Amino acid sequence: MSDTKPLKRILGTPTAWLIGMGVAIGSGIFRTPGEVAGVLGTPWLIIAAWLAAGLVVLLQGLVTAELATRFPRAGGEYVYLREAYGEFVAFFFGWAYTIFIIGGSVAAIAAAFGDFTSDLVQVDPAVWSGPLAAAAIVAITGINTIGLRVGAGAQNALTVIKIVALLAMIVLGLSLGSGIAARPTTAPASGASGIAFLPLFIGAMLPALWAYDGTTDSVKMAEEIKDVRRALPRAIVGATLTLIVLYVLVNVAVLRILSPAEMAGHASAPGEAMSRLFGPKGRNAMLIVAMVACLGSVSSTMLATIRVTFALARDGLAFGFMSRMSRTQAPVPALLIVAAFAIVLALNRDFRQMLNIYFFAAAILFGLSYGSLIVFRWRERERSERVFRCPFGPILSAALILFQLALAVNIAWNEPKDMLYTSMLLLVIGGFYLVWKRFAGTTRASE
């Protein structure tokens, strides 16, 4: 290992774009359409949920793009929180992000890989899903430890394969589907109206948001991207708009083949749709595509988000060895630590539990991040021409904070055990800061 040095700007705009799409296109678009359909029950509401989730992610991307161009350094949201609120909040975010967001998302995606693989080879997922997920995490971690160029190349290739596969499925569904999906199904939303409908719609958006999650993760690698102040806004907005089009068309294609009731009955609605068209071979082909998508998403997630853990350690707020970069610019110790967290979660929690843990923690952490834009706008005395300006930045930030709060309340109401589990661990992280300050003697890194 070499000592920590300024990071080289190796990545171009296409890679920054593909990182966001690579993280997002994973387990979500294969596992969650059935969950959305089961709640909403009618085609137009299903499509509305996917559009609404995409709009939320686009607004998040615009806010994050301004923050990234203000502080184009490794670590993304961790850096913004450190600059806005100080060391404690940065410490809290960095450690919570490492455990819940990186570890939780990698574990959830790998768990989906384990489920898809178990289904393909016809073994009991209750027995094999966890070990298969752990094996996937080990394999992808090994690839990313080789170096940045190898990790980026692997994720770019896997992302292109995923996009081509989704486009093929869209063409097949739109051209060969019979349109039987016009029939609505009985779902909780069908009998709800007014205020009662809103929590159901937000609940349906939760799995859709998971499919979009990670679109802004390229900001974690801002210190390694060329022409970062132009490349990142283009990459974030471009990746989000592309995903909205892809995901809406995937759902339209599936709805050309399956009714909402039939979608709700399957863990992988796209797989079932291909099975209807081509029999077992079509279903198995989609399972293989889903497995590749999950592996690509794990690769992209570990490539980008690990920079938060690296930045935390570089600033003296985590163990020093976690800030070491290899000569090929891979944060090997940080990768190994996060992989260990993810493996523990994958072996002990199922997909839905990990999703609830992830989103409850994310609601708190990213709410703080969006609030930092309001802080920076309030502090600034003159406008910088070098910063991308999010239109109506403070207003959008406030709206996103309220939306994150609504997500947290929804999870707490419906899944109180997962909320309590996550809250207890978050409190432990907050208390750990006091221990860290006392016994490790850390000080904030000078700029």
Beta strands, then each sheet from edge to edge (+ up, - down):
end
